[in-house]
Amino acid sequence: MKTKITFLTMILSFLIINSISAQEVKKNDKKDKKYEVVEIQTSAICGQCKDRLEHDIAFEKGVKSVELDDETKILKIKFKKGKNNKENLKKAITKVGYDADDLPADQKAYNALPECCKKGNDPH
């Protein structure tokens, strides 16, 4: 009798834990459906560029995360669907002073960049 109760308790515990895990997966799936990720090629050169882009673009509407790959210079942006879009984010990048895919940097913003962040310099 005691063995049956222990066995039933173990099965119920397993089912409860499994149910909770399934609910967590569903919550995470719903969260991911609310967001979109875009990748934008930039003209960033150095660590200052990375810091500047990640900081400034993080304040754009709906943006959840921003990360610049040091090697490829691709800015990966995760944002809430319906709050922003790739074209607006590209324009925001140009306003920081960097090229964004096919859009050239805003000249005034580009001129305000430190010399080490301007085109033609070697990555450092």
N, C-alpha and C positions, 0 to 999 in steps of 0.2 A: 504494500500500500504506500509506504513512504517513498519507494522508488518511483511509483507512478506519479505521485505529487511532485517530486523533484523533476521528473521528466516533463510533466505538463508546465511547470514553472519555467523551465528552460525554453520550451517551445514558445510560450507566451512572451517571454523576455525577447527572444529572437524576433518574433513578429512585430513587437512594439518598436524595437530598435530599427528594424528594416523599414517600417512605416515612416518613422521620423526622418530617416535618411532620404527616402523617396520624396518627402515633402520639401526638404532642403534643396534637392536637385531641381524640383519644379520651381521653387522661388528663384533660384539662380538663373534658370532658363528664361523666366519672365523678365528678370532684370536685364539680361543680355539682349533681349528682343527690343528693349527700349533704347538701346544705344547702337551707334554706327561707328565704324572705324575707317578712317581714310589715311592714305599715305601720300605725302606731297614732297616732291624733290625740291630741296632748297639750295641756296648758294652759300650756306654756312661754311665756315673755315675752321674755327677753333672752339675751345671750351667756353670762351666768352659768348660766342654766337649761340652755342647750345644753351647756356644759362639764360641768355636774353630771350631766345625764342620760346623755350619751355615756360619761362616766367610770364611773358606777355600774352602768349596764346592761351594760357591757362585761365585768363580772365575773360575770354570770349564767351558769349552766351552759350550755355548748355554744355560746355567742355568739361569732361570728367578727368581726362588725363592727356598728357602730352609727353612725347619722348622722341628725342633726336638721336638717330644712330650715328655715332661718330665717324664711322667708315663710309657709309653710303650717303650720308647727309640727307636721309629721308626722315621727315617728321611724321610720326605716327600719332594721330589725334583721335581720341575716343570722345564722342559727344552724343547728347541726347537727341534722338530723332525728332524732327519737327521744331527743334529749337535753333538749329543751325544747318549749314550744308557745306559741301566741299568748296564751292566757289566763294562763299563768304569767308571761309577760313583762309583760302589762298590770298584773298584781298587783304586780310588782316596780317598775313605774313609779309606781304609787300610793304605794308605800312610800318612794319618794324624795321624795314630796310633790306630785306632779302628777296631774291627771286623765288617764285613759287610755281613749280612746273613751268608752264609757258608764259606766266605773267612776270614782267620785269619788276624789280624793286622800285618803290616810290623814291624818286630822285632826292627829295629833301631828307627823307629818313635815311637813305643810303649815305648821303653826305655827312650825316650826324654820327655815323658809326665810327668806332676807333679805327685807326689805320690798319691794324692787324686783321680786322674783320672784312676788309674790302677785297673785291675780286682781284685775282692775279697773284695773291699771296699764297705761299705754300701752306698746306694744312699743318697746324702746330698744336 
